[in-house]
Amino acid sequence: MTPHSRRHFAKLALGALPATAFITDALQLNAASTKPNSKVGGVHIGINAPYSFGNAAMSGEDVLKSCLELGLSGVELRTQPVEVFLGAPVELVSTKAKALTGAAAEDHARTFREWRESAPMDKAKTFRGLYEEAGVLIEIMKVDGFFKLSDSEMDYVFTLAKTLGARAISTEISKSEADLKRGGQFADKHQLRVGYHGHASTTPEHWEAGFSLAEFNGANVDLGHFVAGNNGSPAEFIRRHHGRITHVHVKDRKRNNGPNTPFGEGDTPIVEVLRLIRDKHWPIQATIEFEYKVPAGSTRMRELARTVKYCREALA
């Protein structure tokens, strides 16, 4: 993304409410207000972006516009759109870099590390301001390749997250005790929680092992994956460890490593968990992560609007 002026970015953001024919009730909830409000019953409904929008190369502008279209005032934002806004070359932050091996991977890692060591953090403040002026809070910052980061990059991502206003970092969980210990050391150093994201192969014991290694080690519980891994309802785990949980990923899946489904069609107790968080007043974001196949005749944004509506109605 080419850097835009503060005024231009803000103008695009504030003018992003849609007038398209596919707007559902969930989109219309925000039609009368400049700023969105997706906190329902005290629970903040957010979205994993840009992942859930199906385009990893989305700019910060486009992510913000999409959040506004859906009436979402909270987001789990990956670093890529932020770092491009800060001036990083697109090819440097591209998720395609994950496929690099050997000397190419080493060269990429070195170049990225050098860029991050001199990244203009003042621009991160500008980025945060643009989101907050539009009414969207960056509550969680998602970091890819967390355990491969150098010590200087670890300090950088924690500083970046704080500058954006995030209350937590999220990343994929590792089964290596050494990884979780090192990650926890930086989390404790910066006094900022890391929510480790689990998949169907992740058990409660994996997270609990991480909890034992550092005060600020936490969990990003993916409700659908938890159920698909035959761990039972995630409600009990959340009840026991709510102080460690940064956010939950809201999706629906079938048991026995079954497929993702539209919300309400799988085995995931989404409503039960959302109401538990609501009734206990826990500061856990309900973060939509869109992974089911878009039905024929529909669109991703239409389906995303349905997921937002489903969560709103569960919490009303």
N, C-alpha and C positions, 0 to 999 in steps of 0.2 A: 504494500500500500504506500503510495506517495504521501508524505506528511501533509496534512491539511492544517489550515489555521484553526485556532480555537473557535473563532466565530463561525466558520464554514461547517466544521464538525458539529457544533452545537445546533446550528440551524437545521442541518440534515436530521439530527437526532430528534429535535423537538417537532419537526414536521413529518415524522415518519408514520403517524397513525394511518392505517389503510382505509381505502374506500372500495376495496375489491369485493366481488360478488360472493366469494367463498367464505366471508367472515361468519364465524359461528358465534354462539352465545358467549363463549369464552373470550373471543376477540372483542365483542361488543361491550363487555364489562368495562373496558378502558376507553371507549369511544368518546365519552363526555369529559374526560379529564386529560390535561396535558401530561401529567406524571402518572405512571402506573402504580398500582398498589396490589401486590399479590400476597400480602400477609393476611391469612384467613384464620380466625380463631387463635391468633398469636403465632401461627406456624407460617414461616416464610417459604412460599413455593418459588423455586428457582429452576435453573436449567444448566446442564453441562454443555458449554458452548466453546468453540463452534461445532463440536462433535455432533450434537443432536440435530444440527441443521444440515448435516451431510456434506459439509464442505470445509475441510481442514484449512483451506487457504483463505477463508473469509477475513476481511479486514475488521478492525475494531469498529468502524462505522457500521458495517453491515450487520455485525453481531448485535450492536446496540439497537439498530432499526428493527431487527427481528424480535428482540426482547420486547420492544415497545408495541409491536404489532400483536404480540401475545398477551400484553398487559402484565408482563413479569418485571418485578422490581428487585429481583435478586438473581445472581448468576455465579456459577462456578466457571471461571474463565481460564482457559489454557494460556500459556505464556506466548504462543506464537503471534497472535494479533498485537499483543502489547509490544513485543520486541521489534516487530516490523515498524510500528509507530515510533519507537525510540530510534529507528534508523538502521536496524540490522538488515543486511541483504536478504531478500526473500529466499534465495537458495540456501542460505545459512540456516534459517529456522524451519525450512520445509520438513515435514514429517517423512518425506522420501529419503532423508539422510539416514534414517534407521536402517535402510537396506545396504548401506556402505559397509565394506569389509576391508581388512588389511590396512595398507598404507593410506588408502583414501579415507578410511574411517578415522585414522589417527590424525591425518592432516585436517579433516573437518573438525574434530574435537579440539585441536590446538587453536585453529582459527576462531572457533566459537568462544573458547575460553578467553582468548585475547580480547575479542570484542566485548564480552561481558565485563571484563575487568575495568573497562573504561566507558561503560554504558552511561548515557546521560540520565541520571535519576530524576532530574528536574522535569524531564518530559513525562516520566511516569506520574508525577504529580498532576501534570496537565491532563493526561489520559484519565486519571481518577476523577478529576474535576468535571470533565465532559460527561462521564457516566453519571456522576452524582447530580449534576445540574439537570440531567434528563430524568432523574428519579430511579436509577438502577444502581444497586450496591454490588460491588465485587466482593462477595463474602469469602469466597474460597478461590485460591489460585492453583491450577493444576500444573504440575511439573512432570514432563516426560524425562525418562532417563535419569531419574533422581539419584540412584545409587552409583552411577558412573561419573557424577560430577566431582570435580576437584574441590579441595577445601575452599579455594577462593570463590568458586562458582556456588558452593553451598551457601556461603555468606551472602553472595549476590542474590540468590533466589529468595532467601528469607527477607533481605532488605527490600527487594522488589515487592514481595507480598505485603509487607507492612506499609510501604509507600502507597500501594493501591488501596489500602484500607481493609485488606483481607484479615480475617480472624483465624485463618488456617491455610495450610498448604495441603494439597492432596497429591497422591502418587500411587502407582501400583505397588502392592505388597510384595515383599521378598520373603522367601522361606529361609533365608540365611540369617542366622543370629547376628553375625558380624555386620551385615547390612543394616539391620534394624537397630543395632546398638549405635552404629556411627550416625545414622539418620537421627536417632533420638538425642545424641549428644549435641548436634546442631540445633535441634528443636528446643532443647533445654537451654542452650546458650542464648538463643534469641527469644525464648519465652513465647514461642508460637507453635501451636499444635500441628502435627502432621497427621492427616487422616489417611491411613493406608487402605487402598481400595481392594476389596476381595472379589474373587471369581467363584465359580461353582466348586472349584477344588480347594477353596479356602475354608477352613473350619474355625469355629470359635477359639480353639486352642492356639491357632496361628496368631490371632490378634492378641490373645492373652499373654503369649510369650513376648510379644513386642511391648505390651503394657509394663511388663516386669523389668524392662531394660531402661526405660526413661520415663520421666514424669509427663513429658509432652508428646509421647507416642500415643496415637489415637487410631480411630477406625472410621473409614467411610464404608458403611454397610450397604451393599447393593442388595436390595430386597429380593429381586428376581433371582440373582445368582445364589443367594443364601438358600432359597427354596429349591432351586434346581439341583443344588448339591446335597439335597435330602438332609439338611440340618434342622428341619422342623420350621416353626414360625420364628422369624427374627425378633419378634416382640420380646421374648424372654431375654435374649442376649442384650437387646437395647435397654431393657429395664435394669439389668445388672450393671451395665457399663455406660449408662447415658452420659456420664461426665467425661467420658473419653471419645464420644462420638461427635465428629465434626458435622456430618451431614449424611443423609441416606440417599441412595440413588433409587428413584422410583421407576420401576418397570415391572411388567408382569411376565412370568415364565411358568412353564409346567414343571412338575417334579421329575426326578430321574433324568436330570440333564436335558429336560425337554426344551422346546422352542420358545422364543419370545412370542407374546401374543398381544393384541390390543388390550388396553387396561380393562380389567373385569372379566376377561375370558380365560385367564390362567389360574394357577394355584396359589398365587402370592397374596397374602392378606394385607393388601395396600391400605384399605380403609381402616382396619384394626390398628395398624402401625401409626398411621397419620393421626388417628384420634387419640392414641396413647400419648404421642408427642404433644398434642394439643392439650389434653387433660392434665398432663404433668407439667406443662409450661416449660418444657426443655428447649433450650436454644439450638435446635437441630434443624438445619435447612432441609426441606423436602425437595430434592433436586431431581427433576425429570431427566432421564437419560433415554433418548429415543432409539430403539433398536429393532422394533418389529417391522415386518415388510409392509410398505404402503399398499393398501388395497387398490385394486383396479378401479379407476374412476375417481380416485381421491388424489390428494397432494400431501407432501410432507407437512406443510404449514397447516393444512386442514386437520391432519391427524394430531399434530402438536397441540392445536387449539382444543381438540377433544380431550387430550391428556390433562391439559390445564383445567378444563371444565370438570373432569372427573375428580381431580384433587380438590378443587374448590367445593364441589358438592359434598365430598367426604368430610370436609372440615367445617362446613356451614352449621 
